[in-house]
């Protein structure tokens, strides 16, 4: 269980960095970011 939480935490940090890069790219990146966030929420 703790391993799973650690994995999810690292995964969220990784996605946070990727999302920040996508948002910095502009509107197109933001649209993709929202899609990725929706997928992540469904996965969780």
Backbone as XML, in Angstrom:
<?xml version="1.0"?>
<chain id="A" units="angstrom">
  <residue number="1" name="UNK">
    <atom name="N" x="0.837" y="-1.201" z="0.000"/>
    <atom name="CA" x="0.000" y="0.000" z="0.000"/>
    <atom name="C" x="0.876" y="1.257" z="0.000"/>
  </residue>
  <residue number="2" name="UNK">
    <atom name="N" x="1.905" y="1.262" z="0.842"/>
    <atom name="CA" x="2.782" y="2.423" z="0.905"/>
    <atom name="C" x="3.536" y="2.595" z="-0.415"/>
  </residue>
  <residue number="3" name="UNK">
    <atom name="N" x="3.896" y="1.469" z="-1.023"/>
    <atom name="CA" x="4.607" y="1.522" z="-2.305"/>
    <atom name="C" x="3.703" y="2.151" z="-3.357"/>
  </residue>
  <residue number="4" name="UNK">
    <atom name="N" x="2.423" y="1.807" z="-3.314"/>
    <atom name="CA" x="1.465" y="2.357" z="-4.277"/>
    <atom name="C" x="1.341" y="3.870" z="-4.092"/>
  </residue>
  <residue number="5" name="UNK">
    <atom name="N" x="1.244" y="4.311" z="-2.850"/>
    <atom name="CA" x="1.125" y="5.746" z="-2.574"/>
    <atom name="C" x="2.375" y="6.486" z="-3.031"/>
  </residue>
  <residue number="6" name="UNK">
    <atom name="N" x="3.539" y="5.882" z="-2.804"/>
    <atom name="CA" x="4.792" y="6.508" z="-3.224"/>
    <atom name="C" x="4.835" y="6.610" z="-4.748"/>
  </residue>
  <residue number="7" name="UNK">
    <atom name="N" x="4.372" y="5.551" z="-5.421"/>
    <atom name="CA" x="4.354" y="5.546" z="-6.882"/>
    <atom name="C" x="3.425" y="6.633" z="-7.411"/>
  </residue>
  <residue number="8" name="UNK">
    <atom name="N" x="2.233" y="6.716" z="-6.825"/>
    <atom name="CA" x="1.261" y="7.738" z="-7.249"/>
    <atom name="C" x="1.824" y="9.131" z="-6.994"/>
  </residue>
  <residue number="9" name="UNK">
    <atom name="N" x="2.480" y="9.323" z="-5.874"/>
    <atom name="CA" x="3.052" y="10.627" z="-5.547"/>
    <atom name="C" x="4.107" y="11.029" z="-6.571"/>
  </residue>
  <residue number="10" name="UNK">
    <atom name="N" x="4.991" y="10.091" z="-6.907"/>
    <atom name="CA" x="6.041" y="10.373" z="-7.896"/>
    <atom name="C" x="5.411" y="10.638" z="-9.258"/>
  </residue>
  <residue number="11" name="UNK">
    <atom name="N" x="4.363" y="9.865" z="-9.579"/>
    <atom name="CA" x="3.658" y="10.028" z="-10.861"/>
    <atom name="C" x="3.045" y="11.427" z="-10.964"/>
  </residue>
  <residue number="12" name="UNK">
    <atom name="N" x="2.418" y="11.891" z="-9.874"/>
    <atom name="CA" x="1.794" y="13.213" z="-9.875"/>
    <atom name="C" x="2.841" y="14.314" z="-10.021"/>
  </residue>
  <residue number="13" name="UNK">
    <atom name="N" x="3.991" y="14.140" z="-9.366"/>
    <atom name="CA" x="5.062" y="15.132" z="-9.471"/>
    <atom name="C" x="5.564" y="15.196" z="-10.910"/>
  </residue>
  <residue number="14" name="UNK">
    <atom name="N" x="5.712" y="14.009" z="-11.514"/>
    <atom name="CA" x="6.177" y="13.940" z="-12.903"/>
    <atom name="C" x="5.185" y="14.638" z="-13.824"/>
  </residue>
  <residue number="15" name="UNK">
    <atom name="N" x="3.898" y="14.321" z="-13.664"/>
    <atom name="CA" x="2.864" y="14.953" z="-14.492"/>
    <atom name="C" x="2.803" y="16.453" z="-14.244"/>
  </residue>
  <residue number="16" name="UNK">
    <atom name="N" x="3.015" y="16.868" z="-12.992"/>
    <atom name="CA" x="2.992" y="18.298" z="-12.676"/>
    <atom name="C" x="4.038" y="19.045" z="-13.489"/>
  </residue>
  <residue number="17" name="UNK">
    <atom name="N" x="5.216" y="18.454" z="-13.610"/>
    <atom name="CA" x="6.288" y="19.082" z="-14.385"/>
    <atom name="C" x="5.922" y="19.124" z="-15.866"/>
  </residue>
  <residue number="18" name="UNK">
    <atom name="N" x="5.361" y="18.025" z="-16.365"/>
    <atom name="CA" x="4.970" y="17.967" z="-17.777"/>
    <atom name="C" x="3.852" y="18.956" z="-18.072"/>
  </residue>
  <residue number="19" name="UNK">
    <atom name="N" x="2.892" y="19.039" z="-17.161"/>
    <atom name="CA" x="1.764" y="19.964" z="-17.362"/>
    <atom name="C" x="2.258" y="21.404" z="-17.380"/>
  </residue>
  <residue number="20" name="UNK">
    <atom name="N" x="3.210" y="21.728" z="-16.523"/>
    <atom name="CA" x="3.757" y="23.087" z="-16.486"/>
    <atom name="C" x="4.402" y="23.423" z="-17.830"/>
  </residue>
  <residue number="21" name="UNK">
    <atom name="N" x="5.099" y="22.449" z="-18.419"/>
    <atom name="CA" x="5.732" y="22.675" z="-19.719"/>
    <atom name="C" x="4.681" y="22.868" z="-20.806"/>
  </residue>
  <residue number="22" name="UNK">
    <atom name="N" x="3.626" y="22.051" z="-20.756"/>
    <atom name="CA" x="2.567" y="22.154" z="-21.762"/>
    <atom name="C" x="1.852" y="23.500" z="-21.670"/>
  </residue>
  <residue number="23" name="UNK">
    <atom name="N" x="1.560" y="23.925" z="-20.449"/>
    <atom name="CA" x="0.866" y="25.208" z="-20.254"/>
    <atom name="C" x="1.738" y="26.355" z="-20.776"/>
  </residue>
  <residue number="24" name="UNK">
    <atom name="N" x="3.040" y="26.237" z="-20.588"/>
    <atom name="CA" x="3.955" y="27.285" z="-21.032"/>
    <atom name="C" x="3.959" y="27.410" z="-22.558"/>
  </residue>
  <residue number="25" name="UNK">
    <atom name="N" x="3.573" y="26.346" z="-23.245"/>
    <atom name="CA" x="3.582" y="26.367" z="-24.712"/>
    <atom name="C" x="2.447" y="27.220" z="-25.277"/>
  </residue>
  <residue number="26" name="UNK">
    <atom name="N" x="1.368" y="27.379" z="-24.518"/>
    <atom name="CA" x="0.281" y="28.208" z="-25.025"/>
    <atom name="C" x="-1.069" y="27.508" z="-24.972"/>
  </residue>
  <residue number="27" name="UNK">
    <atom name="N" x="-2.036" y="28.046" z="-25.701"/>
    <atom name="CA" x="-3.405" y="27.527" z="-25.664"/>
    <atom name="C" x="-3.482" y="26.072" z="-26.102"/>
  </residue>
  <residue number="28" name="UNK">
    <atom name="N" x="-2.765" y="25.735" z="-27.153"/>
    <atom name="CA" x="-2.801" y="24.368" z="-27.656"/>
    <atom name="C" x="-2.322" y="23.407" z="-26.571"/>
  </residue>
  <residue number="29" name="UNK">
    <atom name="N" x="-1.248" y="23.788" z="-25.899"/>
    <atom name="CA" x="-0.726" y="22.965" z="-24.819"/>
    <atom name="C" x="-1.717" y="22.874" z="-23.672"/>
  </residue>
  <residue number="30" name="UNK">
    <atom name="N" x="-2.415" y="23.969" z="-23.388"/>
    <atom name="CA" x="-3.383" y="23.985" z="-22.299"/>
    <atom name="C" x="-4.539" y="23.036" z="-22.603"/>
  </residue>
  <residue number="31" name="UNK">
    <atom name="N" x="-4.989" y="23.029" z="-23.841"/>
    <atom name="CA" x="-6.087" y="22.143" z="-24.233"/>
    <atom name="C" x="-5.677" y="20.683" z="-24.020"/>
  </residue>
  <residue number="32" name="UNK">
    <atom name="N" x="-4.456" y="20.362" z="-24.400"/>
    <atom name="CA" x="-3.956" y="18.999" z="-24.217"/>
    <atom name="C" x="-3.822" y="18.683" z="-22.734"/>
  </residue>
  <residue number="33" name="UNK">
    <atom name="N" x="-3.377" y="19.681" z="-21.970"/>
    <atom name="CA" x="-3.201" y="19.488" z="-20.536"/>
    <atom name="C" x="-4.525" y="19.116" z="-19.876"/>
  </residue>
  <residue number="34" name="UNK">
    <atom name="N" x="-5.590" y="19.823" z="-20.242"/>
    <atom name="CA" x="-6.904" y="19.541" z="-19.666"/>
    <atom name="C" x="-7.327" y="18.117" z="-19.998"/>
  </residue>
  <residue number="35" name="UNK">
    <atom name="N" x="-7.040" y="17.679" z="-21.220"/>
    <atom name="CA" x="-7.391" y="16.314" z="-21.628"/>
    <atom name="C" x="-6.617" y="15.317" z="-20.777"/>
  </residue>
  <residue number="36" name="UNK">
    <atom name="N" x="-5.326" y="15.594" z="-20.555"/>
    <atom name="CA" x="-4.506" y="14.687" z="-19.749"/>
    <atom name="C" x="-5.018" y="14.634" z="-18.310"/>
  </residue>
  <residue number="37" name="UNK">
    <atom name="N" x="-5.397" y="15.794" z="-17.773"/>
    <atom name="CA" x="-5.908" y="15.829" z="-16.404"/>
    <atom name="C" x="-7.182" y="14.996" z="-16.295"/>
  </residue>
  <residue number="38" name="UNK">
    <atom name="N" x="-8.055" y="15.094" z="-17.292"/>
    <atom name="CA" x="-9.290" y="14.312" z="-17.283"/>
    <atom name="C" x="-8.962" y="12.827" z="-17.275"/>
  </residue>
  <residue number="39" name="UNK">
    <atom name="N" x="-7.989" y="12.420" z="-18.079"/>
    <atom name="CA" x="-7.591" y="11.002" z="-18.141"/>
    <atom name="C" x="-7.023" y="10.547" z="-16.807"/>
  </residue>
  <residue number="40" name="UNK">
    <atom name="N" x="-6.207" y="11.394" z="-16.187"/>
    <atom name="CA" x="-5.604" y="11.039" z="-14.895"/>
    <atom name="C" x="-6.685" y="10.871" z="-13.830"/>
  </residue>
  <residue number="41" name="UNK">
    <atom name="N" x="-7.648" y="11.779" z="-13.811"/>
    <atom name="CA" x="-8.726" y="11.692" z="-12.818"/>
    <atom name="C" x="-9.517" y="10.411" z="-13.002"/>
  </residue>
  <residue number="42" name="UNK">
    <atom name="N" x="-9.762" y="10.034" z="-14.249"/>
    <atom name="CA" x="-10.492" y="8.794" z="-14.525"/>
    <atom name="C" x="-9.656" y="7.598" z="-14.069"/>
  </residue>
  <residue number="43" name="UNK">
    <atom name="N" x="-8.346" y="7.669" z="-14.309"/>
    <atom name="CA" x="-7.460" y="6.563" z="-13.932"/>
    <atom name="C" x="-7.426" y="6.386" z="-12.409"/>
  </residue>
  <residue number="44" name="UNK">
    <atom name="N" x="-7.470" y="7.513" z="-11.687"/>
    <atom name="CA" x="-7.421" y="7.432" z="-10.222"/>
    <atom name="C" x="-8.776" y="6.993" z="-9.685"/>
  </residue>
</chain>
